[in-house]
Amino acid sequence: MSQIRELAYNAKVASRALAAASGAARAQALNAMAGKLEAVKEELLAANAIDLENARKANVPEAFLKRLAITDKIFKHCKRK
């Protein structure tokens, strides 16, 4: 199985487990995920900048570039209270 297919499969399995979990367990899992994303924020932003530059060089439409872009706003939405 390719790495991408394996990641997609694992995400699908995890989403089913998360959907079946209690509200408290889901909240705990989502908070943990947000924390992990925050921990690698700079790395994600740097990789995304490279992806955006490569997409621009490939003349990808602007509408797609907007969906591809990762911004600080996205990280703010990840933070949970």
C-alpha positions as CSV (number, residue, x, y, z in Angstrom):
1,M,0.0,0.0,0.0
2,S,1.4,3.4,-0.9
3,Q,2.1,5.8,1.9
4,I,-0.7,8.2,0.8
5,R,-3.3,5.4,0.6
6,E,-2.1,4.1,4.0
7,L,-2.5,7.6,5.6
8,A,-6.0,7.9,4.0
9,Y,-7.0,4.5,5.3
10,N,-5.7,5.2,8.8
11,A,-7.6,8.6,8.8
12,K,-10.8,6.9,7.8
13,V,-10.4,4.3,10.5
14,A,-9.7,7.0,13.1
15,S,-12.6,9.1,12.0
16,R,-15.0,6.2,12.6
17,A,-13.5,5.6,16.1
18,L,-13.8,9.4,16.8
19,A,-17.4,9.5,15.6
20,A,-18.3,6.6,18.0
21,A,-16.6,8.1,21.0
22,S,-18.3,10.1,23.7
23,G,-18.4,13.9,23.5
24,A,-15.8,14.3,26.2
25,A,-13.5,11.8,24.4
26,R,-14.0,13.6,21.0
27,A,-13.2,17.0,22.7
28,Q,-10.1,15.5,24.3
29,A,-8.9,14.0,20.9
30,L,-9.6,17.3,19.0
31,N,-7.7,19.3,21.6
32,A,-4.8,16.9,21.3
33,M,-4.8,17.2,17.5
34,A,-4.9,21.0,17.8
35,G,-1.9,20.9,20.1
36,K,0.1,18.7,17.8
37,L,-0.7,21.0,14.8
38,E,0.4,24.0,16.9
39,A,3.6,22.2,17.8
40,V,4.6,21.9,14.1
41,K,3.0,25.1,12.9
42,E,6.2,26.7,11.5
43,E,7.1,23.5,9.7
44,L,3.6,23.3,8.2
45,L,3.7,27.0,7.1
46,A,7.1,26.6,5.5
47,A,6.0,23.5,3.6
48,N,2.8,25.2,2.5
49,A,4.8,28.1,1.2
50,I,6.8,25.8,-1.0
51,D,3.6,24.1,-2.2
52,L,2.0,27.4,-3.1
53,E,5.1,28.6,-5.0
54,N,5.2,25.3,-7.0
55,A,1.4,25.6,-7.7
56,R,1.9,29.2,-8.9
57,K,4.7,28.1,-11.2
58,A,2.3,25.4,-12.6
59,N,-0.3,28.2,-13.3
60,V,-2.8,26.7,-10.8
61,P,-6.0,28.8,-10.7
62,E,-6.1,31.4,-7.9
63,A,-9.3,29.9,-6.5
64,F,-7.4,26.6,-5.9
65,L,-4.4,28.5,-4.4
66,K,-6.7,30.1,-1.8
67,R,-8.0,26.7,-0.8
68,L,-4.4,25.3,-0.6
69,A,-3.1,28.2,1.5
70,I,-2.6,27.5,5.2
71,T,-2.7,30.8,7.3
72,D,-2.6,31.8,10.9
73,K,-6.4,32.1,10.7
74,I,-6.6,28.3,10.3
75,F,-4.6,27.8,13.4
76,K,-6.8,30.2,15.4
77,H,-9.8,28.0,14.4
78,C,-8.0,24.9,15.8
79,K,-7.7,26.4,19.3
80,R,-10.4,25.1,21.5
81,K,-11.6,26.5,24.8
